Amino acid sequence: MQNLNYGVVGNCRSAALISEKGSIEWFCFPDFDSPSIFSKILDVEKGGEFSFEVSDQYSITQKYIENTNILSTLFTSEEGSFEVIDFMPRYKLFDANYYLPPEIYRYIRHLSGKPVFGINYNPKMKYAEKEAVHYISKRFIKSQSVDDPLDCVYLYSSLQFASILGKKEVVLESDQFILLSNNQKLINIDIARVSLEYNRTKVYWLNWVNRSRKFKTYNAMITRSSLILKLMSYQPSGAVLAALTTSIPETIGEVRNWDYRFCWLRDASMSIETLLSIGHDESARRFIVFIKGILKSKQDKFQIMYGIRGERILHEEELTHLSGYENSKPVRIGNAAYFQKQNDVYGYLMNVIYQYYKYFPGTLDEIEDIWEVVRNIVRAVIADWKNPDKGIWEIRNTDKHFVFSKIMCWVTLDRGRKIAQLLNLTEYAKSWKKEAENIKKDILENGWNEQMQSFTQTYHETDLDASLLLMEEYGFISGTDERYKKTVQAIKKELFYKGLMYRYINADDFGRLSSSFTICTFWLIRGLYVTGQTDEAQQIFDKIVGYSNHLGLFSEDLDFESKRQLGNFPQAYSHLALINTAILFSDERHLSRFIRP
């Protein structure tokens, strides 16, 4: 059985998944959405990896360097010990730009004795569709696709190249390094340079964490999740990824296997809002720039998701040559959901834009540019809110009047109204307030089921949905409102199972769900907390955080029985929800420079 016991290192351009044994088993190069060069996670036999081979006498432990996205894997035995420090360089330059080259360092630190290991360097190009051939030069090994010399990577090392390619045993007596780069390096790479890059990167992450809000409890947990969210932002554009992988199944052997290396406006907006809540407005500024960039004209319409550079067309295809994670096919790249209609997406986005106007507006021209975006969004919602859509869960083959979609349409108009008030545009504020009231009235009349004493997933039906728990968080209804209290209890009774939450239990276009969507359990915890059931909320929270992997990382889903992690990894949704929920139970250590309203 495979396990998602991976650490992640990255530099806001790409990222690598490194197993608990120190093996790189997923790495897309040079960018998050590039074809992989190591993909053992999706095919154990064909996928390729980059690992350190040691005898069974070695014990292997793994941890993050505290308050960084730098990973340490420790190999210890009677013959000696060594540490592999994996990182991708990221730090600020003097001109305020960032240095984030497409490369990963494997810094091998000698700790004691004479440890022995071999290196399994086995890149497989283009999602393991192409074998790699290797050419040794004086300075590097060039590994390229068998039929494309431009599809290549460069390996630099203080170890002998022949030993690396020949998988010969290495007796370690001093610090060594391996650098894998997408580009041929124009400077000399030696152990001194590696140490410099390591320390610069370490200082960058330490400084980033130092600017975060601090909490009396759960601070380490909040910090790790915030570092993961930051790592999943794409520096060149400001986009935020939903996850770093593709096709890790929601349930082993089933077909809910999707590519999440894209920017969903919903997920990204929630991530940005969470980073704002702990004091990081730079990511929000960059996301606002991304939003401006995806609208080329006033006539452009929003999609639910984009490529990380703002691409609108995201062709979905299957990679039939890969066996899939634990033989769960298909393996997909691209995502056909980009053309779906999901009316809830506007609400999250407008909520972030509202905070932009309230707390860190830019120059006059930028404020005016974003105002055009606001008007564009409001026009779309006024035109669409009465229509059915696919809903938050992207149900592919049906359109319905999803209650939560309507609620987020209300959020759009409510926040749009507040933005107009901030800008002293009273006519817009008055008009949009009236439309928001119309939406709310419609929801209360059609979304509440008097017989069930609960809001329901869709108008005039009886199915329940975990997303309804969010209506309080977004200000649609108070936590003291009896309708919300009863909805929380109804949802808990129907969807809470063995300590975890279903999204919903009615069958969709792929059948009935068989795993728990992690974020939904965090939503339930908040619902219980704000309705006064704080002890029960605390108990559920303390259990679910124990289901993370060995480094505190979460994927998208959890198995109800075994509690093993499933779905794409790491998942922004899960980590932002963990942060927001942990904050409920923790007091700040000191007043931060940013206080969320």
Order of alpha helices (4+ residues) and beta strands (2+ residues): beta-beta-beta-beta-beta-beta-beta-beta-beta-beta-beta-beta-alpha-beta-beta-beta-alpha-beta-beta-alpha-alpha-beta-beta-beta-alpha-alpha-beta-beta-beta-alpha-alpha-alpha-alpha-beta-beta-alpha-beta-beta-beta-alpha-alpha-beta-beta-alpha
